[in-house]
Amino acid sequence: MKYETFLKNLAAGKTAPIYFFFGEENFLLEEAINKILNKYVTPGTAHFNRDILYAEEVTGAQIVNIATSYPMMAEYRVVVVKNIERLNSEAREMVLRYCERPALQTRLVLTAGRIDRGKKFFNNLMKKTEWIEFRPLYENRIPMWIINFVKQKGKQITPRAVQLLQAKSGNSLRDIANEINKLIQFTRGKEIIDEKDVEMVVGVSRNYNIFELWDVIGTRNFDQAITVTRQMLEIGESPIYIVSMLTTYFVRLWKIKTLLKAGKNKNEIAELCNIHFYFISKYLQQAAAFSEKEIETNFEILLEADVNLKTSYQKPHLVMDLLMYRLLKHHNN
């Protein structure tokens, strides 16, 4: 089942007796659990009708006994069992038997992290439950998630603010959501969150500096490239990491130029390069700022810098200053 389908069914009151939620995107998984709890458990009856269990702390018999208990002063009770990958073999068998004839007055939610679908227990469980795999969102899907999350909070956010928020927060949905909640409080009385709000409220992650460096490299601004690189080194960023991320950046520009030569349009390039549509125009401009020959040369320059950082006695800040000069020297000579 897709997460969107689950949300529509939940809103319509069409829920299954057993759900199996698993995957590495823990924030969305927890959000799904909370939506079920909010749907069926009222604050006044939560003590009687809500149970949060951890597989390593309960037996199979305890899970079944709780799941088959009747709710008090409500139509349903909700039982959540987390980390079911830690159940022993006996408990797993009891859970599977329960799945054959689940209690209709209970909404049982079983959760796990990353699983091996080839294992018999998980394979059988997926056949007997409504299951959703929560995978980390691709980087280019996060901006739309931000827009929708802000909309749920009753506000709007500008495209530039979205980009800056992602750049400063990284790609963790939990971190982004925390920053959005701060922004909601900060922008009381405003309908639209803008770039200035993000600048004022959101802390700086390593990704913000990387995105900033990409931007100044893309506009061939040598002085700013030196400034940003030195700032990154001053706050403890690894020069080897910076070189690695610059290589990633030029690989992306190379791919864009290759796709342009193949006749691909803007939308196709955004999809194939995993770039959100909001930002593709910027990347197209940056790709145009470098010739294919320059990008090829820059790969060699980046490799040399990587080797020097790992094997030579040169000071890292000198290696990085020289790297910025060599990457951008065609513009500044």
MARRO-989762 format. One record per residue (C-alpha): chain; residue number from 1; x, y, z; residue in three letters. Coordinates in Angstrom, 2 decimals. Layout:
REM MARRO-989762
+-------+-----+---------+---------+---------+-----+
| chain |   n |      px |      py |      pz | res |
+-------+-----+---------+---------+---------+-----+
|     A | NUM |       X |       Y |       Z | ala |
...
+-------+-----+---------+---------+---------+-----+
END
This chain:
REM MARRO-989762
+-------+-----+---------+---------+---------+-----+
| chain |   n |      px |      py |      pz | res |
+-------+-----+---------+---------+---------+-----+
|     A |   1 |    0.00 |    0.00 |    0.00 | met |
|     A |   2 |    1.21 |    3.49 |   -0.80 | lys |
|     A |   3 |    1.37 |    5.99 |    2.04 | tyr |
|     A |   4 |   -0.97 |    8.34 |    0.17 | glu |
|     A |   5 |   -3.56 |    5.55 |   -0.14 | thr |
|     A |   6 |   -3.25 |    4.84 |    3.58 | phe |
|     A |   7 |   -3.93 |    8.51 |    4.37 | leu |
|     A |   8 |   -7.01 |    8.62 |    2.14 | lys |
|     A |   9 |   -8.41 |    5.42 |    3.63 | asn |
|     A |  10 |   -7.73 |    6.63 |    7.15 | leu |
|     A |  11 |   -9.53 |    9.91 |    6.49 | ala |
|     A |  12 |  -12.51 |    7.93 |    5.19 | ala |
|     A |  13 |  -12.46 |    5.59 |    8.20 | gly |
|     A |  14 |  -11.44 |    2.60 |    6.08 | lys |
|     A |  15 |   -8.73 |    0.99 |    8.15 | thr |
|     A |  16 |   -7.34 |   -2.52 |    8.41 | ala |
|     A |  17 |   -7.15 |   -4.59 |   11.60 | pro |
|     A |  18 |   -3.37 |   -4.99 |   11.19 | ile |
|     A |  19 |   -0.71 |   -2.72 |    9.73 | tyr |
|     A |  20 |    2.95 |   -3.52 |    9.21 | phe |
|     A |  21 |    5.08 |   -0.39 |    8.91 | phe |
|     A |  22 |    8.79 |   -0.79 |    8.20 | phe |
|     A |  23 |   11.71 |    1.06 |    6.67 | gly |
|     A |  24 |   14.45 |    3.59 |    7.31 | glu |
|     A |  25 |   12.35 |    6.79 |    7.15 | glu |
|     A |  26 |   11.46 |    6.78 |   10.81 | asn |
|     A |  27 |    9.85 |   10.22 |   10.85 | phe |
|     A |  28 |    7.13 |    9.31 |    8.33 | leu |
|     A |  29 |    6.65 |    5.94 |   10.02 | leu |
|     A |  30 |    6.06 |    7.57 |   13.40 | glu |
|     A |  31 |    3.77 |   10.10 |   11.74 | glu |
|     A |  32 |    1.64 |    7.25 |   10.36 | ala |
|     A |  33 |    1.38 |    5.68 |   13.82 | ile |
|     A |  34 |    0.31 |    8.99 |   15.33 | asn |
|     A |  35 |   -2.36 |    9.45 |   12.66 | lys |
|     A |  36 |   -3.91 |    6.11 |   13.62 | ile |
|     A |  37 |   -3.73 |    6.97 |   17.31 | leu |
|     A |  38 |   -5.30 |   10.38 |   16.74 | asn |
|     A |  39 |   -8.06 |    8.81 |   14.65 | lys |
|     A |  40 |   -9.16 |    6.21 |   17.17 | tyr |
|     A |  41 |   -7.91 |    7.16 |   20.62 | val |
|     A |  42 |   -9.28 |   10.17 |   22.49 | thr |
|     A |  43 |   -7.27 |   11.79 |   25.31 | pro |
|     A |  44 |   -9.87 |   10.75 |   27.85 | gly |
|     A |  45 |   -9.65 |    7.04 |   27.00 | thr |
|     A |  46 |   -5.97 |    6.78 |   26.02 | ala |
|     A |  47 |   -5.06 |    5.09 |   29.31 | his |
|     A |  48 |   -7.43 |    2.22 |   28.49 | phe |
|     A |  49 |   -7.28 |    2.00 |   24.70 | asn |
|     A |  50 |   -3.69 |    2.77 |   23.71 | arg |
|     A |  51 |   -0.77 |    0.41 |   24.20 | asp |
|     A |  52 |    2.79 |    1.07 |   22.96 | ile |
|     A |  53 |    4.87 |   -2.10 |   23.29 | leu |
|     A |  54 |    8.49 |   -2.93 |   22.45 | tyr |
|     A |  55 |    9.22 |   -6.37 |   21.05 | ala |
|     A |  56 |   12.29 |   -6.88 |   23.21 | glu |
|     A |  57 |   10.21 |   -6.31 |   26.36 | glu |
|     A |  58 |    7.12 |   -8.49 |   25.72 | val |
|     A |  59 |    6.24 |  -12.06 |   24.87 | thr |
|     A |  60 |    4.07 |  -13.23 |   22.01 | gly |
|     A |  61 |    1.36 |  -14.18 |   24.50 | ala |
|     A |  62 |    1.33 |  -10.67 |   25.97 | gln |
|     A |  63 |    0.94 |   -9.12 |   22.53 | ile |
|     A |  64 |   -1.98 |  -11.38 |   21.68 | val |
|     A |  65 |   -3.67 |  -10.90 |   25.06 | asn |
|     A |  66 |   -3.52 |   -7.13 |   24.79 | ile |
|     A |  67 |   -4.63 |   -7.13 |   21.15 | ala |
|     A |  68 |   -7.67 |   -9.30 |   21.91 | thr |
|     A |  69 |   -8.81 |   -7.16 |   24.86 | ser |
|     A |  70 |  -11.91 |   -5.04 |   24.31 | tyr |
|     A |  71 |  -11.77 |   -1.24 |   24.28 | pro |
|     A |  72 |  -13.42 |    0.78 |   27.02 | met |
|     A |  73 |  -15.94 |    3.47 |   26.07 | met |
|     A |  74 |  -14.71 |    3.43 |   22.48 | ala |
|     A |  75 |  -15.12 |    1.47 |   19.26 | glu |
|     A |  76 |  -11.45 |    0.55 |   18.90 | tyr |
|     A |  77 |   -8.27 |    0.12 |   20.85 | arg |
|     A |  78 |   -4.87 |    0.70 |   19.20 | val |
|     A |  79 |   -1.90 |   -1.52 |   19.96 | val |
|     A |  80 |    1.54 |   -0.61 |   18.59 | val |
|     A |  81 |    4.39 |   -3.13 |   18.74 | val |
|     A |  82 |    7.74 |   -1.62 |   17.81 | lys |
|     A |  83 |   10.94 |   -3.36 |   16.68 | asn |
|     A |  84 |    9.25 |   -6.63 |   15.76 | ile |
|     A |  85 |   12.45 |   -7.78 |   14.09 | glu |
|     A |  86 |   13.59 |   -8.47 |   17.68 | arg |
|     A |  87 |   10.78 |  -10.94 |   18.44 | leu |
|     A |  88 |   11.95 |  -14.46 |   19.16 | asn |
|     A |  89 |   10.73 |  -17.37 |   17.04 | ser |
|     A |  90 |    7.92 |  -18.35 |   19.44 | glu |
|     A |  91 |    6.56 |  -14.80 |   19.55 | ala |
|     A |  92 |    6.75 |  -14.55 |   15.77 | arg |
|     A |  93 |    4.63 |  -17.67 |   15.40 | glu |
|     A |  94 |    2.03 |  -16.32 |   17.82 | met |
|     A |  95 |    1.84 |  -13.01 |   15.95 | val |
|     A |  96 |    1.37 |  -14.80 |   12.64 | leu |
|     A |  97 |   -1.40 |  -16.95 |   14.14 | arg |
|     A |  98 |   -3.09 |  -13.80 |   15.44 | tyr |
|     A |  99 |   -2.93 |  -12.36 |   11.93 | cys |
|     A | 100 |   -5.05 |  -15.26 |   10.69 | glu |
|     A | 101 |   -7.97 |  -14.19 |   12.89 | arg |
|     A | 102 |   -7.35 |  -10.64 |   14.16 | pro |
|     A | 103 |   -9.58 |   -8.96 |   16.71 | ala |
|     A | 104 |  -11.85 |   -6.60 |   14.80 | leu |
|     A | 105 |  -12.07 |   -4.19 |   17.73 | gln |
|     A | 106 |   -8.29 |   -3.61 |   17.59 | thr |
|     A | 107 |   -6.02 |   -1.74 |   15.25 | arg |
|     A | 108 |   -2.67 |   -3.50 |   15.62 | leu |
|     A | 109 |    0.38 |   -1.69 |   14.24 | val |
|     A | 110 |    3.61 |   -3.67 |   13.91 | leu |
|     A | 111 |    6.78 |   -1.74 |   13.11 | thr |
|     A | 112 |   10.35 |   -2.53 |   12.13 | ala |
|     A | 113 |   13.36 |   -0.80 |   10.67 | gly |
|     A | 114 |   15.07 |   -2.18 |    7.62 | arg |
|     A | 115 |   14.03 |   -5.80 |    7.01 | ile |
|     A | 116 |   15.05 |   -8.76 |    4.87 | asp |
|     A | 117 |   11.93 |   -9.51 |    2.85 | arg |
|     A | 118 |   13.30 |  -12.92 |    2.00 | gly |
|     A | 119 |   12.95 |  -14.11 |    5.57 | lys |
|     A | 120 |    9.94 |  -16.32 |    6.14 | lys |
|     A | 121 |    8.48 |  -14.29 |    9.02 | phe |
|     A | 122 |    8.44 |  -10.99 |    7.14 | phe |
|     A | 123 |    7.30 |  -12.62 |    3.93 | asn |
|     A | 124 |    4.31 |  -14.20 |    5.67 | asn |
|     A | 125 |    3.57 |  -11.03 |    7.61 | leu |
|     A | 126 |    3.38 |   -8.98 |    4.42 | met |
|     A | 127 |    0.85 |  -11.46 |    3.03 | lys |
|     A | 128 |   -1.40 |  -11.16 |    6.09 | lys |
|     A | 129 |   -1.29 |   -7.40 |    6.75 | thr |
|     A | 130 |   -1.61 |   -4.02 |    5.11 | glu |
|     A | 131 |    2.03 |   -3.02 |    4.85 | trp |
|     A | 132 |    3.89 |    0.16 |    3.97 | ile |
|     A | 133 |    7.62 |    0.53 |    3.43 | glu |
|     A | 134 |    8.92 |    3.93 |    4.52 | phe |
|     A | 135 |   11.95 |    4.70 |    2.39 | arg |
|     A | 136 |   14.03 |    7.89 |    2.71 | pro |
|     A | 137 |   12.80 |   10.49 |    0.24 | leu |
|     A | 138 |   14.97 |   11.27 |   -2.74 | tyr |
|     A | 139 |   16.64 |   14.65 |   -2.42 | glu |
|     A | 140 |   14.56 |   16.14 |   -5.23 | asn |
|     A | 141 |   11.30 |   15.06 |   -3.53 | arg |
|     A | 142 |   12.04 |   16.86 |   -0.29 | ile |
|     A | 143 |   11.11 |   20.40 |   -1.48 | pro |
|     A | 144 |    7.55 |   19.31 |   -2.29 | met |
|     A | 145 |    7.35 |   17.53 |    1.06 | trp |
|     A | 146 |    8.38 |   20.79 |    2.75 | ile |
|     A | 147 |    5.71 |   22.73 |    0.86 | ile |
|     A | 148 |    3.00 |   20.23 |    1.84 | asn |
|     A | 149 |    4.15 |   20.03 |    5.47 | phe |
|     A | 150 |    4.06 |   23.83 |    5.77 | val |
|     A | 151 |    0.63 |   23.85 |    4.12 | lys |
|     A | 152 |   -0.65 |   21.41 |    6.76 | gln |
|     A | 153 |    0.44 |   23.97 |    9.34 | lys |
|     A | 154 |   -1.71 |   26.62 |    7.66 | gly |
|     A | 155 |    1.03 |   28.57 |    5.93 | lys |
|     A | 156 |    2.84 |   28.90 |    2.61 | gln |
|     A | 157 |    6.57 |   29.05 |    1.87 | ile |
|     A | 158 |    8.43 |   30.65 |   -1.02 | thr |
|     A | 159 |   10.56 |   28.53 |   -3.40 | pro |
|     A | 160 |   13.78 |   30.24 |   -2.30 | arg |
|     A | 161 |   12.89 |   29.68 |    1.35 | ala |
|     A | 162 |   12.31 |   25.99 |    0.58 | val |
|     A | 163 |   15.73 |   25.71 |   -1.02 | gln |
|     A | 164 |   17.43 |   27.51 |    1.83 | leu |
|     A | 165 |   15.60 |   25.47 |    4.47 | leu |
|     A | 166 |   16.68 |   22.20 |    2.86 | gln |
|     A | 167 |   20.22 |   23.45 |    2.41 | ala |
|     A | 168 |   20.52 |   24.57 |    6.03 | lys |
|     A | 169 |   18.72 |   21.59 |    7.60 | ser |
|     A | 170 |   19.94 |   18.71 |    5.44 | gly |
|     A | 171 |   17.74 |   15.88 |    4.17 | asn |
|     A | 172 |   16.48 |   14.51 |    7.48 | ser |
|     A | 173 |   12.71 |   14.97 |    7.55 | leu |
|     A | 174 |   12.76 |   15.03 |   11.33 | arg |
|     A | 175 |   15.29 |   17.87 |   11.38 | asp |
|     A | 176 |   13.37 |   19.76 |    8.69 | ile |
|     A | 177 |   10.07 |   19.31 |   10.54 | ala |
|     A | 178 |   11.64 |   20.64 |   13.75 | asn |
|     A | 179 |   12.87 |   23.73 |   11.91 | glu |
|     A | 180 |    9.47 |   24.24 |   10.27 | ile |
|     A | 181 |    7.80 |   24.15 |   13.68 | asn |
|     A | 182 |   10.21 |   26.88 |   14.83 | lys |
|     A | 183 |    9.40 |   28.90 |   11.71 | leu |
|     A | 184 |    5.66 |   28.56 |   12.36 | ile |
|     A | 185 |    6.13 |   30.06 |   15.82 | gln |
|     A | 186 |    8.46 |   32.77 |   14.54 | phe |
|     A | 187 |    6.15 |   33.88 |   11.72 | thr |
|     A | 188 |    2.95 |   34.31 |   13.70 | arg |
|     A | 189 |    0.78 |   36.81 |   11.88 | gly |
|     A | 190 |    2.42 |   36.08 |    8.53 | lys |
|     A | 191 |    0.87 |   33.81 |    5.92 | glu |
|     A | 192 |    4.03 |   33.20 |    3.90 | ile |
|     A | 193 |    7.43 |   32.05 |    5.17 | ile |
|     A | 194 |   10.18 |   33.70 |    3.17 | asp |
|     A | 195 |   13.94 |   33.51 |    2.83 | glu |
|     A | 196 |   14.57 |   36.11 |    5.54 | lys |
|     A | 197 |   12.58 |   34.07 |    8.05 | asp |
|     A | 198 |   14.70 |   31.00 |    7.32 | val |
|     A | 199 |   17.89 |   33.04 |    7.65 | glu |
|     A | 200 |   16.75 |   34.28 |   11.06 | met |
|     A | 201 |   15.53 |   31.01 |   12.53 | val |
|     A | 202 |   17.22 |   27.97 |   11.04 | val |
|     A | 203 |   20.62 |   26.76 |   12.21 | gly |
|     A | 204 |   23.42 |   25.96 |    9.79 | val |
|     A | 205 |   24.19 |   22.37 |    8.84 | ser |
|     A | 206 |   27.19 |   21.14 |    6.89 | arg |
|     A | 207 |   24.91 |   20.86 |    3.83 | asn |
|     A | 208 |   24.18 |   24.59 |    3.89 | tyr |
|     A | 209 |   27.87 |   25.38 |    3.44 | asn |
|     A | 210 |   28.17 |   22.80 |    0.68 | ile |
|     A | 211 |   25.20 |   24.22 |   -1.21 | phe |
|     A | 212 |   26.58 |   27.72 |   -0.72 | glu |
|     A | 213 |   29.95 |   26.61 |   -2.07 | leu |
|     A | 214 |   28.29 |   24.96 |   -5.06 | trp |
|     A | 215 |   26.49 |   28.22 |   -5.82 | asp |
|     A | 216 |   29.60 |   30.38 |   -5.73 | val |
|     A | 217 |   31.53 |   27.83 |   -7.80 | ile |
|     A | 218 |   28.63 |   27.75 |  -10.26 | gly |
|     A | 219 |   28.75 |   31.51 |  -10.67 | thr |
|     A | 220 |   32.57 |   31.37 |  -10.89 | arg |
|     A | 221 |   32.97 |   33.76 |   -7.99 | asn |
|     A | 222 |   36.57 |   33.14 |   -6.96 | phe |
|     A | 223 |   36.66 |   35.50 |   -3.96 | asp |
|     A | 224 |   33.48 |   34.05 |   -2.48 | gln |
|     A | 225 |   34.69 |   30.50 |   -3.12 | ala |
|     A | 226 |   37.81 |   31.21 |   -1.08 | ile |
|     A | 227 |   35.73 |   32.81 |    1.71 | thr |
|     A | 228 |   33.22 |   29.96 |    1.97 | val |
|     A | 229 |   35.91 |   27.27 |    1.83 | thr |
|     A | 230 |   37.90 |   28.91 |    4.61 | arg |
|     A | 231 |   34.75 |   29.26 |    6.73 | gln |
|     A | 232 |   34.05 |   25.57 |    6.29 | met |
|     A | 233 |   37.57 |   24.64 |    7.35 | leu |
|     A | 234 |   37.35 |   26.96 |   10.38 | glu |
|     A | 235 |   34.23 |   25.20 |   11.70 | ile |
|     A | 236 |   35.97 |   21.83 |   11.36 | gly |
|     A | 237 |   34.73 |   20.57 |    8.00 | glu |
|     A | 238 |   36.94 |   17.92 |    6.42 | ser |
|     A | 239 |   38.77 |   19.18 |    3.31 | pro |
|     A | 240 |   38.52 |   15.68 |    1.84 | ile |
|     A | 241 |   34.73 |   15.85 |    2.26 | tyr |
|     A | 242 |   34.67 |   19.24 |    0.50 | ile |
|     A | 243 |   36.65 |   17.83 |   -2.44 | val |
|     A | 244 |   34.31 |   14.84 |   -2.61 | ser |
|     A | 245 |   31.21 |   17.05 |   -2.72 | met |
|     A | 246 |   32.76 |   19.29 |   -5.37 | leu |
|     A | 247 |   33.39 |   16.19 |   -7.47 | thr |
|     A | 248 |   29.72 |   15.27 |   -7.04 | thr |
|     A | 249 |   28.79 |   18.78 |   -8.19 | tyr |
|     A | 250 |   30.85 |   18.64 |  -11.37 | phe |
|     A | 251 |   29.55 |   15.14 |  -12.14 | val |
|     A | 252 |   26.07 |   16.66 |  -12.02 | arg |
|     A | 253 |   27.08 |   19.51 |  -14.37 | leu |
|     A | 254 |   28.67 |   16.99 |  -16.75 | trp |
|     A | 255 |   25.50 |   14.91 |  -16.79 | lys |
|     A | 256 |   23.39 |   18.01 |  -17.49 | ile |
|     A | 257 |   25.57 |   18.99 |  -20.45 | lys |
|     A | 258 |   25.43 |   15.42 |  -21.79 | thr |
|     A | 259 |   21.62 |   15.36 |  -21.56 | leu |
|     A | 260 |   21.36 |   18.76 |  -23.24 | leu |
|     A | 261 |   23.43 |   17.44 |  -26.15 | lys |
|     A | 262 |   21.07 |   14.46 |  -26.33 | ala |
|     A | 263 |   18.14 |   16.84 |  -26.81 | gly |
|     A | 264 |   16.53 |   16.40 |  -23.39 | lys |
|     A | 265 |   14.28 |   19.19 |  -22.16 | asn |
|     A | 266 |   14.34 |   20.90 |  -18.77 | lys |
|     A | 267 |   11.81 |   18.57 |  -17.14 | asn |
|     A | 268 |   13.57 |   15.44 |  -18.39 | glu |
|     A | 269 |   16.93 |   16.68 |  -17.16 | ile |
|     A | 270 |   15.50 |   17.48 |  -13.72 | ala |
|     A | 271 |   14.09 |   13.95 |  -13.44 | glu |
|     A | 272 |   17.20 |   12.18 |  -14.71 | leu |
|     A | 273 |   19.57 |   14.24 |  -12.55 | cys |
|     A | 274 |   17.42 |   14.00 |   -9.41 | asn |
|     A | 275 |   17.03 |   17.80 |   -9.24 | ile |
|     A | 276 |   13.80 |   19.43 |   -8.13 | his |
|     A | 277 |   12.11 |   21.48 |  -10.85 | phe |
|     A | 278 |   12.36 |   24.64 |   -8.72 | tyr |
|     A | 279 |   16.16 |   24.55 |   -9.00 | phe |
|     A | 280 |   16.81 |   23.15 |  -12.47 | ile |
|     A | 281 |   17.10 |   26.58 |  -14.13 | ser |
|     A | 282 |   19.91 |   27.50 |  -11.75 | lys |
|     A | 283 |   21.78 |   24.28 |  -12.53 | tyr |
|     A | 284 |   21.34 |   24.82 |  -16.27 | leu |
|     A | 285 |   22.91 |   28.27 |  -15.92 | gln |
|     A | 286 |   25.79 |   26.86 |  -13.90 | gln |
|     A | 287 |   26.38 |   24.06 |  -16.41 | ala |
|     A | 288 |   26.56 |   26.68 |  -19.16 | ala |
|     A | 289 |   29.28 |   28.51 |  -17.21 | ala |
|     A | 290 |   31.73 |   25.64 |  -17.77 | phe |
|     A | 291 |   32.81 |   24.04 |  -21.03 | ser |
|     A | 292 |   33.12 |   20.27 |  -21.30 | glu |
|     A | 293 |   36.89 |   20.67 |  -21.47 | lys |
|     A | 294 |   36.90 |   22.72 |  -18.27 | glu |
|     A | 295 |   34.84 |   20.11 |  -16.44 | ile |
|     A | 296 |   37.17 |   17.34 |  -17.62 | glu |
|     A | 297 |   40.15 |   19.37 |  -16.40 | thr |
|     A | 298 |   38.40 |   20.05 |  -13.09 | asn |
|     A | 299 |   38.01 |   16.31 |  -12.47 | phe |
|     A | 300 |   41.79 |   15.98 |  -12.78 | glu |
|     A | 301 |   42.33 |   18.99 |  -10.52 | ile |
|     A | 302 |   40.01 |   17.56 |   -7.87 | leu |
|     A | 303 |   41.76 |   14.19 |   -8.00 | leu |
|     A | 304 |   45.14 |   15.89 |   -7.51 | glu |
|     A | 305 |   43.79 |   17.84 |   -4.54 | ala |
|     A | 306 |   42.40 |   14.65 |   -2.99 | asp |
|     A | 307 |   45.76 |   12.90 |   -3.34 | val |
|     A | 308 |   47.63 |   15.91 |   -1.90 | asn |
|     A | 309 |   45.32 |   16.07 |    1.10 | leu |
|     A | 310 |   45.84 |   12.38 |    1.81 | lys |
|     A | 311 |   49.57 |   12.02 |    1.12 | thr |
|     A | 312 |   51.41 |   15.35 |    1.17 | ser |
|     A | 313 |   52.61 |   17.59 |    3.99 | tyr |
|     A | 314 |   50.95 |   20.68 |    2.55 | gln |
|     A | 315 |   48.62 |   22.53 |    4.90 | lys |
|     A | 316 |   44.96 |   21.80 |    4.04 | pro |
|     A | 317 |   44.00 |   25.48 |    3.72 | his |
|     A | 318 |   46.78 |   26.02 |    1.16 | leu |
|     A | 319 |   45.65 |   22.98 |   -0.83 | val |
|     A | 320 |   42.07 |   24.26 |   -0.81 | met |
|     A | 321 |   43.04 |   27.83 |   -1.77 | asp |
|     A | 322 |   45.01 |   26.48 |   -4.72 | leu |
|     A | 323 |   42.11 |   24.20 |   -5.62 | leu |
|     A | 324 |   39.68 |   27.13 |   -5.80 | met |
|     A | 325 |   42.12 |   29.08 |   -7.95 | tyr |
|     A | 326 |   42.65 |   26.20 |  -10.36 | arg |
|     A | 327 |   38.93 |   25.38 |  -10.64 | leu |
|     A | 328 |   38.03 |   28.96 |  -11.44 | leu |
|     A | 329 |   41.24 |   30.31 |  -13.01 | lys |
|     A | 330 |   39.81 |   30.31 |  -16.55 | his |
|     A | 331 |   37.39 |   33.01 |  -15.43 | his |
|     A | 332 |   39.89 |   35.05 |  -13.47 | asn |
|     A | 333 |   42.84 |   35.03 |  -15.84 | asn |
+-------+-----+---------+---------+---------+-----+
END
